Amino acid sequence: MKIYKSIADLPSNIVNPIITFGSFDGVHLGHSFIFEKMSTIAQSQGGETIVTTFDPHPRKVIYPSDTTMSLITTTDEKIKLFESLHIDHLVILPFSIEFSQMSPAEYVENFIIKHYRPHTIVIGYDHRFGLNRSGNINTLKTYAETGKFDVVEIPQRKVDSMKISSTIIRESVKKGDIKKTNLLLGHRYKLSGTVIHGEKLGKKLGYRTANLNPISSEKLIPGPGIYAVLVNYDEFQYKGMLYIGHKPTIRENGSLSIEAHIIEFNEIVYGKLIEIEFIDFIREDATFDSLEALKEQIDSDKQSSLNILNELNITTQSK
């Protein structure tokens, strides 16, 4: 997959471009139907697929005062997911107020046709573009009728009778509903961070933890609680459990802590980058009467995590 950070860098000799546009936050199952259709058309037409996404997310530019918007996937995570879907070309464009103010006609004529010369545009059923998001499938079909390009619309898809959307997935992440999140994504929810020094309480309890500082302040953090996770570090994968919360047993009104206990792992990893893959939710955060009671619960959490992780039948590393 070739990556471009400017529309000017996109080669002019791409054959029969099959294109799509969008934020694609999460690169979820609904999005994957679009990419699969693009690949099918490209194969039949001897064409190449081009996905265009935006950074920053359009909502952060159009509504800068809205601090509630967090991302399911960072740009780096999206790139990895696009690569796994065998996209030929990825264009990552900076989104701006000026760009958002193009009329739908300007968007199609001066942006899409001028720069992409598309053979086919593939979009989801709810795709909108241009000023006030007033452009839609009917706008594109007007140009298709004059032979400018073909248009293919992907209908709404569901999984287990559930709608698939980035908004729904964000809500499930906030609630800690990891099973639903992963089902709608079609891949595991991930969180990457640098390991920082903590309060060393885990060591006293017999559970060393890697305290995470997320690499992106925009990344959506799952709701408080204990999770069964896989931990990716130094090209190896380990079983683990993750705590997200404010440590109510040992302090009041503390800052949010994200702490991973990597099972059967004793390396010192301060300053190192680790990646968490969320597998399932174990329990909600709670306050305990003593550190002994907390330790007993952590023992139980570890066993619950292992029971879940052992069902995955995957080979993990132990050090």
Buried (B, 14 or more C-beta within 10 A) or exposed (E): BBEBEEEEEBEEEBEBBBBBBBBBBBBBBBBBBBBBBBBEBBEEBEBBBBBBBBBBBBBBBBEEEEEEBBBBBBBEBBBEBBEEBEBBBBBBBEBEEEBBEBBBBBBBBEBBBEBBBBBBBBBBEEBBBBBEEEBBBEBBEEBBEEEBBBBBBBEEBEBEEEEBBBEBBBEBBBBBBBEBBBBBBBBBBBBBBBBEEBBEBBEEBEBBBBBBEBBBEEBBBBBBBBBBBBBBBEEEBBBBBBBBBBBBBEEEEEEEBBBBBBBEBEEEBEEEBBBBBBBBBBEEBBEBEEEEEBBEBBEEBBEBBBEBBEEEEEEBBEE
